[in-house]
Amino acid sequence: MNAKLSIVAAACVALLVSACRPSPQRLILGKWEGESAIKITIEFCRDGTAKLTMFGQTLRGTYKLNAENELEWTLNGKTTKSKVTVAATELELTDDANRTIKYKRK
């Protein structure tokens, strides 16, 4: 009886811990500032909209993350896909040409 209870308790703890870990869908939300010589900011909103600001111009569009850690976004009618790595304070986007842009949470 104690062995069964221990197994059930361990399974419950494991489920609770995995449920508390933020998903990439949640981590990507917010404003990000590029770590390059060009001032670039990106904002990802909960409703699937995005804003990219560069050279004082803001482009608005939509985005979605799929299960393969791929960001697909459409800005000004152009759709691009990038591999995405996101953590609490860092975001990396890598395009098809293997160019990576790093961002910090603003």
GUPA-52602 format. One record per atom (N, C-alpha, C): residue in one letter; atom name; x, y, z. Coordinates in Angstrom, 1 decimal. Example, Ala and Ser with C-alpha at 12.3 -4.5 7.8 and 13.67 -1.06 7.14 Angstrom:
! residues 2
{rec A, N, {13.2, -5.7, 7.8}}
{rec A, CA, {12.3, -4.5, 7.8}}
{rec A, C, {13.2, -3.3, 7.8}}
{rec S, N, {12.8, -2.2, 7.1}}
{rec S, CA, {13.7, -1.1, 7.1}}
{rec S, C, {12.9, 0.0, 7.9}}
***
This chain:
! residues 106
{rec M, N, {0.8, -1.2, 0.0}}
{rec M, CA, {0.0, 0.0, 0.0}}
{rec M, C, {0.9, 1.3, 0.0}}
{rec N, N, {1.9, 1.3, 0.8}}
{rec N, CA, {2.8, 2.5, 0.9}}
{rec N, C, {3.6, 2.6, -0.4}}
{rec A, N, {3.9, 1.5, -1.0}}
{rec A, CA, {4.7, 1.6, -2.3}}
{rec A, C, {3.8, 2.2, -3.4}}
{rec K, N, {2.5, 1.8, -3.4}}
{rec K, CA, {1.6, 2.4, -4.4}}
{rec K, C, {1.4, 3.9, -4.2}}
{rec L, N, {1.2, 4.3, -2.9}}
{rec L, CA, {1.0, 5.6, -2.6}}
{rec L, C, {2.3, 6.5, -2.9}}
{rec S, N, {3.4, 5.9, -2.7}}
{rec S, CA, {4.7, 6.6, -3.1}}
{rec S, C, {4.8, 6.9, -4.6}}
{rec I, N, {4.4, 5.9, -5.4}}
{rec I, CA, {4.5, 6.0, -6.8}}
{rec I, C, {3.5, 7.0, -7.3}}
{rec V, N, {2.3, 7.0, -6.8}}
{rec V, CA, {1.3, 8.0, -7.1}}
{rec V, C, {1.7, 9.4, -6.7}}
{rec A, N, {2.3, 9.6, -5.5}}
{rec A, CA, {2.8, 10.9, -5.1}}
{rec A, C, {3.9, 11.4, -6.0}}
{rec A, N, {4.8, 10.5, -6.4}}
{rec A, CA, {5.9, 10.9, -7.2}}
{rec A, C, {5.4, 11.3, -8.6}}
{rec A, N, {4.4, 10.6, -9.1}}
{rec A, CA, {3.8, 11.0, -10.4}}
{rec A, C, {3.2, 12.3, -10.3}}
{rec C, N, {2.4, 12.6, -9.3}}
{rec C, CA, {1.8, 13.9, -9.1}}
{rec C, C, {2.8, 15.0, -9.0}}
{rec V, N, {3.9, 14.8, -8.3}}
{rec V, CA, {4.9, 15.9, -8.2}}
{rec V, C, {5.5, 16.1, -9.6}}
{rec A, N, {5.8, 15.1, -10.3}}
{rec A, CA, {6.4, 15.2, -11.6}}
{rec A, C, {5.5, 16.0, -12.6}}
{rec L, N, {4.2, 15.7, -12.5}}
{rec L, CA, {3.2, 16.4, -13.4}}
{rec L, C, {3.1, 17.9, -12.9}}
{rec L, N, {3.1, 18.1, -11.7}}
{rec L, CA, {3.1, 19.5, -11.2}}
{rec L, C, {4.3, 20.3, -11.6}}
{rec V, N, {5.5, 19.7, -11.5}}
{rec V, CA, {6.7, 20.5, -11.9}}
{rec V, C, {6.7, 20.7, -13.4}}
{rec S, N, {6.3, 19.8, -14.2}}
{rec S, CA, {6.3, 20.0, -15.6}}
{rec S, C, {5.3, 21.0, -16.0}}
{rec A, N, {4.2, 21.1, -15.3}}
{rec A, CA, {3.1, 22.0, -15.7}}
{rec A, C, {3.5, 23.4, -15.3}}
{rec C, N, {4.4, 23.6, -14.3}}
{rec C, CA, {4.8, 24.9, -13.9}}
{rec C, C, {5.9, 25.6, -14.8}}
{rec R, N, {6.6, 24.8, -15.6}}
{rec R, CA, {7.6, 25.3, -16.5}}
{rec R, C, {7.0, 26.1, -17.6}}
{rec P, N, {7.4, 27.4, -17.8}}
{rec P, CA, {6.8, 28.2, -18.8}}
{rec P, C, {7.1, 27.6, -20.2}}
{rec S, N, {6.1, 27.7, -21.0}}
{rec S, CA, {6.3, 27.2, -22.4}}
{rec S, C, {6.9, 28.3, -23.3}}
{rec P, N, {7.4, 27.9, -24.4}}
{rec P, CA, {7.9, 28.9, -25.3}}
{rec P, C, {6.8, 29.9, -25.7}}
{rec Q, N, {5.6, 29.5, -25.8}}
{rec Q, CA, {4.5, 30.3, -26.2}}
{rec Q, C, {4.3, 31.5, -25.1}}
{rec R, N, {4.6, 31.2, -23.9}}
{rec R, CA, {4.5, 32.2, -22.8}}
{rec R, C, {5.8, 33.0, -22.7}}
{rec L, N, {6.9, 32.4, -22.9}}
{rec L, CA, {8.2, 33.0, -22.7}}
{rec L, C, {8.4, 34.1, -23.8}}
{rec I, N, {7.9, 33.9, -25.0}}
{rec I, CA, {8.2, 34.8, -26.1}}
{rec I, C, {7.4, 36.2, -25.9}}
{rec L, N, {6.3, 36.1, -25.1}}
{rec L, CA, {5.5, 37.3, -25.0}}
{rec L, C, {6.3, 38.5, -24.4}}
{rec G, N, {6.1, 39.7, -24.9}}
{rec G, CA, {6.7, 40.9, -24.3}}
{rec G, C, {7.6, 41.6, -25.4}}
{rec K, N, {8.4, 42.5, -24.9}}
{rec K, CA, {9.2, 43.4, -25.7}}
{rec K, C, {10.7, 42.9, -25.6}}
{rec W, N, {11.3, 42.8, -26.8}}
{rec W, CA, {12.7, 42.4, -26.9}}
{rec W, C, {13.5, 43.4, -27.7}}
{rec E, N, {14.8, 43.6, -27.3}}
{rec E, CA, {15.7, 44.5, -28.0}}
{rec E, C, {16.9, 43.8, -28.5}}
{rec G, N, {17.2, 44.0, -29.8}}
{rec G, CA, {18.3, 43.3, -30.4}}
{rec G, C, {19.6, 43.8, -29.9}}
{rec E, N, {20.6, 42.8, -29.9}}
{rec E, CA, {21.9, 43.1, -29.4}}
{rec E, C, {22.8, 43.3, -30.6}}
{rec S, N, {22.5, 44.3, -31.5}}
{rec S, CA, {23.3, 44.6, -32.6}}
{rec S, C, {23.5, 46.1, -32.7}}
{rec A, N, {24.3, 46.5, -33.7}}
{rec A, CA, {24.6, 47.9, -33.9}}
{rec A, C, {23.3, 48.6, -34.3}}
{rec I, N, {22.4, 47.9, -35.0}}
{rec I, CA, {21.1, 48.5, -35.4}}
{rec I, C, {20.1, 48.4, -34.3}}
{rec K, N, {19.5, 49.5, -34.0}}
{rec K, CA, {18.4, 49.5, -32.9}}
{rec K, C, {17.2, 48.8, -33.5}}
{rec I, N, {16.9, 47.6, -33.0}}
{rec I, CA, {15.7, 46.9, -33.4}}
{rec I, C, {15.0, 46.3, -32.2}}
{rec T, N, {13.7, 46.5, -32.2}}
{rec T, CA, {12.9, 45.9, -31.1}}
{rec T, C, {11.7, 45.1, -31.7}}
{rec I, N, {11.3, 44.1, -31.0}}
{rec I, CA, {10.2, 43.2, -31.4}}
{rec I, C, {9.3, 43.1, -30.2}}
{rec E, N, {8.0, 43.1, -30.4}}
{rec E, CA, {7.0, 42.9, -29.4}}
{rec E, C, {6.1, 41.8, -29.8}}
{rec F, N, {6.0, 40.8, -29.0}}
{rec F, CA, {5.0, 39.7, -29.3}}
{rec F, C, {3.9, 39.8, -28.3}}
{rec C, N, {2.7, 39.8, -28.8}}
{rec C, CA, {1.5, 40.0, -27.9}}
{rec C, C, {0.7, 38.7, -27.8}}
{rec R, N, {0.0, 38.6, -26.7}}
{rec R, CA, {-0.8, 37.4, -26.4}}
{rec R, C, {-1.8, 37.0, -27.5}}
{rec D, N, {-2.3, 38.0, -28.3}}
{rec D, CA, {-3.3, 37.7, -29.3}}
{rec D, C, {-2.7, 37.3, -30.6}}
{rec G, N, {-1.4, 37.0, -30.7}}
{rec G, CA, {-0.8, 36.6, -31.9}}
{rec G, C, {-0.3, 37.7, -32.8}}
{rec T, N, {-0.4, 38.9, -32.4}}
{rec T, CA, {0.1, 40.0, -33.2}}
{rec T, C, {1.6, 40.3, -32.7}}
{rec A, N, {2.3, 41.0, -33.7}}
{rec A, CA, {3.7, 41.3, -33.4}}
{rec A, C, {4.0, 42.7, -34.0}}
{rec K, N, {5.0, 43.4, -33.4}}
{rec K, CA, {5.5, 44.6, -33.9}}
{rec K, C, {7.0, 44.6, -34.0}}
{rec L, N, {7.5, 45.0, -35.1}}
{rec L, CA, {9.0, 45.1, -35.3}}
{rec L, C, {9.3, 46.5, -35.6}}
{rec T, N, {10.2, 47.1, -34.8}}
{rec T, CA, {10.5, 48.5, -35.0}}
{rec T, C, {12.0, 48.6, -35.3}}
{rec M, N, {12.3, 49.2, -36.5}}
{rec M, CA, {13.7, 49.3, -36.9}}
{rec M, C, {13.8, 50.6, -37.7}}
{rec F, N, {14.9, 51.4, -37.4}}
{rec F, CA, {15.1, 52.7, -38.1}}
{rec F, C, {13.9, 53.6, -37.9}}
{rec G, N, {13.3, 53.5, -36.7}}
{rec G, CA, {12.2, 54.4, -36.4}}
{rec G, C, {10.8, 54.0, -37.1}}
{rec Q, N, {10.9, 52.9, -37.9}}
{rec Q, CA, {9.7, 52.5, -38.6}}
{rec Q, C, {9.1, 51.2, -37.9}}
{rec T, N, {7.8, 51.2, -37.7}}
{rec T, CA, {7.2, 50.0, -37.1}}
{rec T, C, {6.4, 49.2, -38.1}}
{rec L, N, {6.6, 48.0, -38.2}}
{rec L, CA, {5.9, 47.0, -39.0}}
{rec L, C, {5.0, 46.2, -38.1}}
{rec R, N, {3.8, 46.0, -38.4}}
{rec R, CA, {2.8, 45.2, -37.6}}
{rec R, C, {2.5, 44.0, -38.4}}
{rec G, N, {2.3, 42.9, -37.7}}
{rec G, CA, {1.9, 41.6, -38.3}}
{rec G, C, {1.4, 40.6, -37.3}}
{rec T, N, {1.6, 39.4, -37.7}}
{rec T, CA, {1.1, 38.2, -36.8}}
{rec T, C, {2.3, 37.2, -36.7}}
{rec Y, N, {2.1, 36.4, -35.7}}
{rec Y, CA, {3.2, 35.3, -35.5}}
{rec Y, C, {2.5, 34.1, -34.9}}
{rec K, N, {3.2, 33.0, -35.0}}
{rec K, CA, {2.8, 31.8, -34.3}}
{rec K, C, {4.1, 30.9, -34.2}}
{rec L, N, {4.1, 30.2, -33.1}}
{rec L, CA, {5.2, 29.2, -32.8}}
{rec L, C, {4.6, 27.8, -33.0}}
{rec N, N, {5.4, 27.0, -33.7}}
{rec N, CA, {4.9, 25.6, -33.8}}
{rec N, C, {5.8, 24.7, -32.9}}
{rec A, N, {5.4, 23.4, -32.9}}
{rec A, CA, {6.1, 22.5, -32.0}}
{rec A, C, {7.6, 22.3, -32.3}}
{rec E, N, {8.0, 22.6, -33.5}}
{rec E, CA, {9.4, 22.3, -33.8}}
{rec E, C, {10.3, 23.5, -33.5}}
{rec N, N, {9.9, 24.4, -32.5}}
{rec N, CA, {10.6, 25.6, -32.2}}
{rec N, C, {10.8, 26.5, -33.4}}
{rec E, N, {9.8, 26.6, -34.2}}
{rec E, CA, {9.9, 27.5, -35.4}}
{rec E, C, {8.9, 28.6, -35.2}}
{rec L, N, {9.4, 29.8, -35.4}}
{rec L, CA, {8.6, 31.0, -35.4}}
{rec L, C, {8.2, 31.3, -36.9}}
{rec E, N, {6.9, 31.4, -37.1}}
{rec E, CA, {6.4, 31.8, -38.4}}
{rec E, C, {5.7, 33.2, -38.2}}
{rec W, N, {6.2, 34.2, -38.9}}
{rec W, CA, {5.6, 35.5, -38.7}}
{rec W, C, {5.4, 36.2, -40.0}}
{rec T, N, {4.4, 37.0, -40.1}}
{rec T, CA, {4.1, 37.7, -41.3}}
{rec T, C, {4.1, 39.2, -41.0}}
{rec L, N, {4.9, 40.0, -41.6}}
{rec L, CA, {5.0, 41.4, -41.5}}
{rec L, C, {5.0, 42.1, -42.8}}
{rec N, N, {4.1, 43.1, -43.0}}
{rec N, CA, {3.9, 43.7, -44.3}}
{rec N, C, {3.6, 42.8, -45.4}}
{rec G, N, {2.9, 41.7, -45.1}}
{rec G, CA, {2.5, 40.8, -46.1}}
{rec G, C, {3.5, 39.7, -46.5}}
{rec K, N, {4.7, 39.8, -45.9}}
{rec K, CA, {5.8, 38.8, -46.2}}
{rec K, C, {5.9, 37.9, -45.0}}
{rec T, N, {5.8, 36.6, -45.3}}
{rec T, CA, {5.9, 35.5, -44.2}}
{rec T, C, {7.3, 34.9, -44.2}}
{rec T, N, {7.9, 34.9, -43.0}}
{rec T, CA, {9.2, 34.3, -42.9}}
{rec T, C, {9.2, 33.3, -41.7}}
{rec K, N, {10.1, 32.3, -41.8}}
{rec K, CA, {10.2, 31.3, -40.7}}
{rec K, C, {11.6, 31.4, -40.1}}
{rec S, N, {11.7, 31.3, -38.8}}
{rec S, CA, {13.0, 31.2, -38.1}}
{rec S, C, {13.0, 30.2, -37.0}}
{rec K, N, {14.1, 29.6, -36.8}}
{rec K, CA, {14.3, 28.7, -35.6}}
{rec K, C, {14.4, 29.7, -34.4}}
{rec V, N, {13.7, 29.3, -33.3}}
{rec V, CA, {13.7, 30.2, -32.2}}
{rec V, C, {14.1, 29.4, -30.9}}
{rec T, N, {14.9, 30.1, -30.1}}
{rec T, CA, {15.4, 29.6, -28.8}}
{rec T, C, {15.0, 30.8, -27.9}}
{rec V, N, {14.1, 30.4, -26.9}}
{rec V, CA, {13.7, 31.5, -26.0}}
{rec V, C, {13.8, 31.0, -24.6}}
{rec A, N, {14.3, 32.0, -23.7}}
{rec A, CA, {14.4, 31.8, -22.3}}
{rec A, C, {13.8, 33.0, -21.6}}
{rec A, N, {13.8, 33.1, -20.3}}
{rec A, CA, {13.2, 34.2, -19.6}}
{rec A, C, {13.7, 35.5, -20.0}}
{rec T, N, {15.0, 35.7, -20.3}}
{rec T, CA, {15.6, 37.0, -20.6}}
{rec T, C, {16.3, 37.0, -22.0}}
{rec E, N, {16.4, 35.9, -22.7}}
{rec E, CA, {17.1, 35.9, -24.0}}
{rec E, C, {16.2, 35.2, -25.1}}
{rec L, N, {16.4, 35.8, -26.3}}
{rec L, CA, {15.7, 35.2, -27.4}}
{rec L, C, {16.6, 35.2, -28.6}}
{rec E, N, {16.7, 34.1, -29.3}}
{rec E, CA, {17.5, 34.0, -30.5}}
{rec E, C, {16.7, 33.5, -31.7}}
{rec L, N, {16.8, 34.2, -32.8}}
{rec L, CA, {16.1, 33.9, -34.0}}
{rec L, C, {17.2, 33.6, -35.1}}
{rec T, N, {17.1, 32.4, -35.7}}
{rec T, CA, {18.0, 32.0, -36.7}}
{rec T, C, {17.2, 31.7, -38.0}}
{rec D, N, {17.6, 32.4, -39.1}}
{rec D, CA, {16.9, 32.3, -40.4}}
{rec D, C, {17.4, 31.1, -41.2}}
{rec D, N, {16.9, 31.0, -42.4}}
{rec D, CA, {17.3, 29.9, -43.3}}
{rec D, C, {18.7, 29.9, -43.7}}
{rec A, N, {19.3, 31.2, -43.8}}
{rec A, CA, {20.7, 31.3, -44.2}}
{rec A, C, {21.6, 31.2, -43.0}}
{rec N, N, {21.1, 30.7, -41.8}}
{rec N, CA, {21.9, 30.4, -40.6}}
{rec N, C, {22.4, 31.7, -40.0}}
{rec R, N, {21.7, 32.8, -40.2}}
{rec R, CA, {22.1, 34.1, -39.5}}
{rec R, C, {21.2, 34.2, -38.2}}
{rec T, N, {21.9, 34.5, -37.1}}
{rec T, CA, {21.2, 34.5, -35.8}}
{rec T, C, {21.3, 35.9, -35.3}}
{rec I, N, {20.1, 36.4, -34.8}}
{rec I, CA, {20.0, 37.7, -34.1}}
{rec I, C, {19.6, 37.4, -32.7}}
{rec K, N, {20.3, 37.9, -31.8}}
{rec K, CA, {20.0, 37.7, -30.3}}
{rec K, C, {19.3, 39.0, -29.8}}
{rec Y, N, {18.4, 38.7, -28.9}}
{rec Y, CA, {17.6, 39.7, -28.3}}
{rec Y, C, {17.6, 39.6, -26.7}}
{rec K, N, {17.5, 40.7, -26.0}}
{rec K, CA, {17.3, 40.7, -24.6}}
{rec K, C, {16.0, 41.2, -24.3}}
{rec R, N, {15.4, 40.7, -23.2}}
{rec R, CA, {14.1, 41.2, -22.8}}
{rec R, C, {14.2, 42.7, -22.4}}
{rec K, N, {13.3, 43.5, -22.8}}
{rec K, CA, {13.4, 44.9, -22.5}}
{rec K, C, {12.6, 45.2, -21.3}}
***
